Amino acid sequence: MVVSHKFPECSFGWCRDVALYSLGVGACNADAEDEKELRLVYGRDGQSPVKVLPTFVSSFVFKSGSGLRLDVPGLKYDPKRLLHSQHYIEIYRPIPSQANVTNKIKIAGFHDRGKAAILELETLTCLEGSDDILCMNRSTIYMRGAGGFSDPSQPFSYVTYAANKASNVTFTDSTPSAVYEDRTQNLQALLCGLSGHFDPLHSDPSFAHAAGFSRPILHGLSTLGFAVRAVMRSFCSMEPAAVKRISCRFLHHVYPGETLITEMWLQGHSVYYRTKVKERGRAVLSGYVQLKHIPSSL
């Protein structure tokens, strides 16, 4: 049975990976002397730890080797038809600039949608040798052509958690509380791939062409990193410890070199955001970031 599958635990560590990840999601792209963003990639005396972007933990889901392409008994699908449709993160304690940790992975949801199936993969990351949980990732994977395995009148649906807000984000015509513009680099996908997400869709032109794109596209989780940086610049002075939860829905692809415009609406301690590609006027990402506190100056 798919939902009862047991995944092996996966241990790994990081050190300089933190700075490399930050560069992959645009840190210092616009200004290599930006003091707040420089803290994400450089320790001034060579010893001080760099700050860790909260979206760095999204790279943890790829540490098992297969990433989101799973070998689960009873689960039949075409890897080329997978879509990473949503992602959700909870941060439980400050993410250190270097650590050794263990991933504990389980299937948190599985749904028959007729022509497709939806698989939700939950990854808990704990400090190695401890039950102290650093963070949780929940990846929602849309598997085209993998549905239709249950009675259409009572389609199979399994879930282990209470619904979050990811599918309920709506935007009014009101003026955003903040807007931030950021240009990706032509090599952005190649740089992002160095953090462990090695998918030819983001690096191999011939593979991208076969998938229907004019050239390799940017990782959706890299676009998320750009959006959360925009939120942090606008509402918490680039302080990673202020971020509690992150939720997103991937809407459309981004080509490296395009300009991202992130519109943000502050509601209580939550910032709802929508990211668009300036050159094509297309919304590519939406969701919310929940903060622990909002500076009094706002």
N, C-alpha and C positions, 0 to 999 in steps of 0.2 A: 504494500500500500504506500503510495507516494507520501502521504502526510506523516507516516510513522518512520520515515527514513532517518537513520542516524548518521550524521556527518562526523568525520574525524576532527578532533581539535587541531588547530594550526597555531604554532608558535613562531614569532618573528620579532624583530626589533627595528629601531630607527635611530638615526643621529643626524647626519647631514641631509637626510631625506626631507626634513621639514623645510629647509631653505629652498631645495629644489622644487618641492611642491608649490611653494608660494610663488616662485617665478613662473611655474606652469599655469597659474591662475591669474597672472597679470600683475603681481606685485612689482612696483618700480618700473612698469612699462612706460608710464608717462613721464616719470621723473626719478632718475636713479639716486637723487639726493633728497627725496622726500623722507623726512625724519621718521614719521610714523610707519611708513611702509618699509623703510630700511631695517627697522627692528625685526621684520619678518625673515630677513635673509642674512643679517650680519650682526655679530657680537662685537661691539666697538673695541674691546681690548683683546679679542681673540678667545676669550674664555667665557664671557657672559652668554647665557643661553638666549637664543633667539625666541621671539614670540611665536606661538603656534596658531595658525588660522584654524578655527573650529571645523571647517570643511576638510581639513587634512585627514580627519578620521574616515571620510568617505572612501579613501584609497584602501582602507583595511579590508574591504569586501573582496579585493582582488588578490589577497595574499595567499589564498588557498591553492592558487595555480590556475584553476579553471575559471575563477571569477564567477560571472553570472551564467556561464554555460555549464550546466550541471549534468553529472552522470548519476541519475536517480532511477533505480529499478521501477519499471512501470510507467515512467514518464517518457512519452514519445513526442519528439518535436524536431523541427528543422532549425539548427543553430543560426542559419542565415536569415530566419524570419523572426528572430527575437527583437523586442523593443523594450528598452529600459524606460518605463512610462512614468514612474514616480519614485521619489526617494525621501526618506524621513530619518532624521538624526536626533538623538537625545544625548546631551553632554551631562554627565553626572559629577565629574570632578575635573579640575584643570588638567589639560593635556600637556605632559612634560615634553621638553625639547629632545630628550632621548630616553628610551625605555625599552624593556623587553616585555612582551604581552602574549596573551593567548586568546585566539578567537574561538567562541563557542557558537556554532551555527545550527539553526533549525528552520523548518518550514513553518511559517506563521500564518499562511493563508494559501488556499488553492480553490479556484473557482472555474466552473464550466460556463463559458459564455457562447456556446453554440459553435461558431466557426473558429473560436479562439479559446485559449485557457489563460488564466491569470495566476501566476505563482508569486507568493510573497516570501522573501527570504530574510530572516532576522539574524543579525550577527551581533553578539555581545562580546565586547573586548575587555578582558580583565588583566590586571598586572600579573606577570608571570609568578607562579607560586602563591597566588592570593586569590581570594574571592571578591576582591575590591573591583567593582565594575567602573571602567572609565567612561564608556559610551555604548550606545546601541545604534546600529544602522538597520533600516528596513527597506529593502529594495523590492519594488514591484515590477515584475517582468511580464510583459504581454507577449504571449506565444501564439502567433498567427498559425492557423491550421491545426492546432493541437486540441481544439475543443470537440464537443459532441460525444463525450464519453459517458454521459449519464442521461437519464430520462428527461426529455425536453420539458415535460410538464412539471418536473421537480428537479431542476438542474443542481448538480452537486455544488455545495459551497461550504468551506471550512475556514475558520478564523480563530486565532487565539488571543486577540487583543481588542480593546475598545476602539471604535472608529476615531481617527484624528481628523483635522480640518482640511487635509490636503485637497479633497475633492469638493470642498465647500467654499473655496475662495472665489469671491465675486468682486468686481470693481465697478465703482460708480463713475459718474462724469465729473466728480469733484476734483479740484486742483490737487495734485500730489503734494505731500508734505515736503518731499525732496526729490530731486532728479539728478542722476549722476551718469556721465558719459565716459566710456572707456573703450579704447581701440585695442583689439587683439592683434597679435603679430602674425605674419605669414607662417612662421615656424611654431606657432602656439601649440598645435596638436602634437607635434614631435616632442616638444618640451614637456608637455603634460604626460605623454606616454612614458617618460622616464620615471614617473612615480609608480609604475607597475601595471598600468592599464594598456597592455600590448594587444591592440586590436587592429588588424590591417585596414579596417574601414577608416581609421584616422591617420594612416601613414602611407598606404599603398595605392597609388593612382588607379591601377588596373582593377583592384578589388573594389574601390569606390565607384568606378564606372560601371562595373557589373551590378552593383547594388542600386544604380540609378542616379548617382550623384556626379556632378561635373568634375569634382576633385575630392580628396579626402576632407572629411568634416571634423569639426571640433568635438571633443568628448562632451556629452551633456553635463557630466559632473564638473568639467572645467568651467562651463558656462555658469553653473551653480556657484562655483568659487568666485567668479567675477561678481555675481549678484550679491553674495553675502559680504564681499569686500565693500561694495557700494553701500550696503546697509550699515556696516560697521563704521565707515568713514562719515556717514551722515548722522548716526544716532548714538554711537558709544565710543567716539574718539579712538577707533581701531583697537579697542581693548578686548581681546579674545575671551577673557573670563566673564564678560557680560552676556555672552550668548548661551542660552539654555536649550532651545529646540530650533530645528530647521526643517522646513517641509517644502517640497517642490513638485511640480508637475512639468514634465518635458513636453513642449508643444511643437517644436519644429527645430530643424538643424541650423547650425551656424558654420559658416566657412571661415577658416583662419584668415585674418586680415580685415574682417568686417568690424564695424563699430557697434558696441552694445550700449543701449540707453536703458537704464533701470529707473522706473518710476516707483516711488514708495509712499505709502500712506500709513501714518502712525495712529494706532488705535490702542489705547492703554499701554501695555508693555509689549504689544505685538506690532511688528512692521510688516504690512502686506506689500508685496512687490510684484512688478511685472517687467520683464526684460524684453526689449525689442531690438531687432537689427535695423540700424539707421538706414542703411543703403537699400533695403528691400521693404521697410515698413512693416515687418512681420514680427508678431509676438512669438518668442521662442521658449519662454520660461515664466512660470508664475508660482507663487506660494507665499509663505510667511516665515519670519524669524521672530521667535519669542526671546525677549531680553529679560535679564534678572532685574534690571533697574534702568531708568532713563535719567540721564544727567539733568540736573535742575535747570540748566541753561536752556533746555528745550521746552 
